[in-house]
Each structure stands twice: as C-alpha cells, then as structure tokens.
Amino acid sequence: MTLLVPFPAGGATDPVARALAARMSELWKQPVVVFNRAGAGGNIGAEGVARAAPDGYTLLVGTTAIVISPSLYAKLGYDVLKDFAPISQATTAPNLLVVHPSLPARSVKELLALARARPGQLISASAGVGTSNHLSLVQFMSLTGVNITHVPYKGAAPAVADTIGGHAHMTFAPAPASLGLVQAGRLRLLAVTTAKRFSGLPDVPTIAEAGVPGYELTSWVGLLAPVAVPAPILGRIHATLLESLRTPDVRNVLLKSGTEPLGNTPEEFAQALRRDIPRFAKVIRVAGIKPE
C-alpha cells in the first residue's frame, strides 16, 4: 500500500503519514510506504490518487489544501466531493500565531494595538497565497480591521525562517513547522488558531479567547481513497487507521509533532469536506484572491 503525500518530503504532513504507515504496516504485516509527489499546491498528487486503480492500494494523505483548492484554481483535475471516498480525518492541528522575539507584543491584544498604531508596517510571512497560514492572516484582519502586510513564500519553512531572521515580524505557522522553535525561544507564541485549545499546548489561549471572538481555523490531515474502492476494503482501512491512532507510541509522536489525533467516521469526514469548501471560499473572496 502507498500513502501518497502531495507535498515535498520533510513537510508538516510527513510526520503524520510516516507514523501511521509504520503502525499500519505492523498491523497488516505488509509494507505500507509513504510516497511524496509534490506540485501545484498538492493538486498533482491529489489528481494522481483520484485516477488511481480503485483497489485500496493507493491512498491520499489529504490536508486542508484540498478544500481550499476549489476556490484557488479555475481548473482542477479532480472534484473533491465526487472523486474521493473519505476514510477518516486522522489529525487536527492549529496554526500558531508567532512573532519575532524582538517585537514588543506579548499577547494578541498587544499585537493588535501595535498593528493599529503602525498600519501596514507589520509584515506577516506565509507559505504562499491561499495557504492556510495566509488565510489565517486574512481572517485575523477581517475580524479585527487591522492592516498587516502579507508576504508569501514558497512554503512554510522559508516563511518561518525569515520570521526567525527578523525579515518578517510574524507568521501563522503550522504547529509541526514551528513548535520546536517556540520551545527553543526563537519565536514567541501568542495564540493558536483553533476553536479549542491544543492539548499539546494547554496554557496557550486561542485567538478567539485572546480577544478576537469568532476566530477559528483548523488544519487537518486525513486519508482518502479513489471513489470506486469497494466498501469492505474502505471499512478495513478505516478500522486499521483508528487502531493505529489509538496506539500510545503513535499518539505520542503526533502530539510531539504539533498535531492532535482525531479519527472520525467516513460520514463525519464527508460532512467536514462539504462544510469547509464554502467556508474557505468565503474567506478567499474577502481576501480578493482570484482563481488561477
């Protein structure tokens, strides 16, 4: 079996995919490999899985990107709701609102006060236009009325690196890409983007708690199969995935990497997809981002 990650190796999705692959391989007593096929914001890999043989041997390690892409790209080679069979969301994770330690802001309220005093002067880095960390900023500005300059990079890693280097003042970084840097004191963590506090950071408030009511953006990783895979095969994969997520070693790896184990039903995953596509479409419209 192949778990296809539609992003470069070493990214935020890899720790989840590799932890699950190792445990699923143990449970099935057969190889489960992770294959990275990057390009076009994850769309090349997603299209490849949508067109794969419907035998259950090729699965997509999907992320929030697949519910953002329909509003970002005028032509996709797949339909999220028609071409995939959702199996389960495996993990959820916040983006972390982090600032350079030199910035005189130790809370969300202080950051807002600084942004209002210096409109357009604060710079927020992101992994690229339309990514979840860019949309985290869009929602932040929309709900607060502040003006913060967005600078897109080619991935979360360079965005975080330039924030550490002081070239950007802040970023809404994926937890797996920034948690270690926060713990090392190289970034200051102000809040998390999720609706509830992240169990791996129980003392860190949500942005909504910290002064922006209604704010919420959750990133997730889940498994999807080509739509025609037979139900019995999907059921077996789902059961094995949930068993893997219950394994203490897997849970520890995921929490340490900044993600929270979830595991839901295919129906719940499908509902989440149907809910998230129009929700992100609204955020993208507010940002004035035009489909490519």
N, C-alpha and C positions, 0 to 999 in steps of 0.2 A: 504494500500500500504506500502511496505517496501523499504526503500533506504538502500542498503547494502554497508557499508563502509568496504573494505577489509583490514583494519588496526586496531590496538588497539584503544580503546576509549581514547579521550583526545589528539589525534594526530592533525597534521596540517589540515587534511581533515575534521575533525569533525565540526568546526565552520560553514563551508560552508554547509555541509549536514544538520545540525540542523536548520540553518536559513531558508534554502529552505523548509525543511519538515514542519516547523511551518507555513510558509506562504501558501504553497500548501494545507495544511490541512484546513486552513481558507477558501481558495477559493473553495475547493471541499466540505467543510462541512463534511469531513470524516477523520478518523485518517490516518496520514502518519508518520510512525515510522522509526527511524534510528536504524539499527542493525549492530553491529561491529562483523566481522568474520575475524580475522587476521590469518596470516600464510603464509610462503613461499613467502615473498615479495609482498603480495597481490594476489598471484595466486590462493590460496584456495577459497577465496571469489569470485574472478572473474569466476572461473570454476563453482562454485555453481550457479551463475546467468546465465551463458551460458546454463546450464542444467535445469533451472527452467521452469515452465509452461509458455508458451508464451501468457499470458493473460494480461500483463501490470501491474500486481500487485507486481512484484519484479524487481527492477532496480538496476543497478550497479552504485555506485558513483566512477567512474574510475578516475585515475590520470595518470600522465606521466609514471608511473611504467608499465602500460600495453603496451607501445610502446618500453620500454627498455627490458622487459622480454623476447621477442622472441630472442634476441641476448645473453641473460644471461643464459637461461635454454635450455638444449638439448631437453627436452620433456615437453611440456605444455599440460594441459588438455583442452585447448581451442585454437581457432585461432582468433586473434583479429579482422581480417578483414572479416571472414566468419561467426562467431558465435554470433556477436552482431549487433544490429541496433543502430547506433549513433543517439542520440536525439539532444544534444547541449553541447558545452563546456560552462560551467556556469561561470567559473572564470579563470583568469590567475594570476600568481604571480611570482615575481623574487625570486631567492635565493639572500641572502645578503652576500657580502664578508665582513666579520667582523674579527677583530683581538683583542687580549687581549690589554687592555689599556696601559700596560707597554711596548708593542712592539714599537720601535722607527720608526713607519711608519704611516703617517697621510694621505697618498694618495696611489693610485695604483703604481705610478712611484717610490715612496719611498720604497714600499714593494718589487717591482722588483729589485731595487738597492740592498736592503738588502738580497734578495734571491740569487742574483748573487755573493754577497760578502761572503755569507755563504752557499754554495751549499749543499743541502741535510740536512741542520741543522734545517731549519724551519719545523714545524710539522703542518699538516692540518688534522683536525678531520672530519669524515663524518658519515653518518647514516649507512654505510655499502658499501661493494664492489658493484659497478654498480648502486648505487642510484644516484639521480640527483645531489646531492651535491658532490659526488665523481666525477661524470662526469664533473661537473663544474670545478673542480680542474684539471682534465685531459686535458680539452680544454684550460684552462689557461696556463698550462705548455707547451702544444703542440704549441700554438701560440706565446709564449714568449721565449721558450727554457730554462726556469729556472728549477731547480731541487728542488722540495719540497717534503718532506716525507709524505706519506699518511698513516693515522692510522684510520682504520674502527672501528665503534662502533655498538652496536645493537640498532640503532635508532637515530633520530635527537636529542632527549632530552639529552641523555648522552654525545653526541658529543659536544653539546652546553655547557653543564655543565662543561665538562673538559676544554673547551676553557676559560670559565669564571674563572675556578680554576687555570689557568695558566699551565695546563699539556699539552695543545696544544696551538700553537701560533695563529692559525687562523682556520676558517671554512667557508664554503659556506652554510650558514644556511637557511632553509626555512623561509620566512618572518614571517609566523604565529608563529614560534617557537622562534623567536629572536627579533622581533620588540620592544616588551616591555622592553627587556633587554638593547637594544640600547638606548631607551629613558631614561632608568634609569642610563645610564652611565657605565654599567657593561661590555659592549662591544663597540668597536669603529667601526663604519660603514664607509667603504671606497667607496663602489660602489654596484650597482645592476647588476644582470646577464642578464637582458632582453635587447632587442634591443632598446627599448624606455624607457625613464624614467618612474618610477612608480608614478602614480598620488598621491598616499599617501605619497610619499617622493620626492616632485618635485625639491628639491635642491640637491639631491644626484645624481651624474653622473652615467651613465652606464659604465661598464668596457671598452667597445669599446671607449667611449668618453674619458675615463681616460688614454688611452694610449695603448690599445690592439685592433687595428682595426679588424673587422670581428668577434669579440666575441659576442655570443648570446646563452643564454639558458633560456627558459621559462618553468615554471611548470604550469600545468593546472589541473582543476577538471571539469569533465563532466558527464552527465547522459547517460547511455547506457542500452538497453533492450535486452532480448533474440531475436535472429534474426527473428523469426517467428511471433512476435507480429503484429497484423493487423495494416495497415497504419492509419485507422481512430483513433485508440487508441493512436498510436505514435503521431499523429497530436494534439490530445487533451493534451497529456502530454507536448509536446513542447510548446504549447500556454500558458499553466499554468506556466511552468518554466520561460518563458520570462516575463510573467506578474509579477511573484514573483521577478525577478531580477530588474524590474522597480520600485518596492516598496521602497520608501525612507528609511524606517527602515531596510530593508534587505540590501540595498546598504551601509548604514552606518555601520552595523555590519561587513560586508565583508571588507570594507576599513580599519576599525579599527583593523581587524584581520590580515591585511597584504596582502589581495587579492583584485583583481580588477574585478568587474562584467563584463562579456562579453556577452554571449547569441548570438549564431550564428545558422545557418541553419544546418539540418542534413547533407546536401551535403558538406557544408564547414567543418564540423567536420570530415566527412569521408576523405576529402582531407587532413586534418591535420594529421590524423592517417597514411594515405599512405605516406605522406611526412616524418613524424617523425621516422617511423620504420627504414628505411635505413640510415637516418641521425644519429641516435643514434648507429646503427650498426657500422658505420664508426668510431665514437668516441671510441667505445668499442674495435674495432680492433687496433686502435692506442695505446690504453692503454695496449694491450696484455692480456686482460681478456678473459679467456677460458670459454665456456659454462659449466654449472654444470650438 
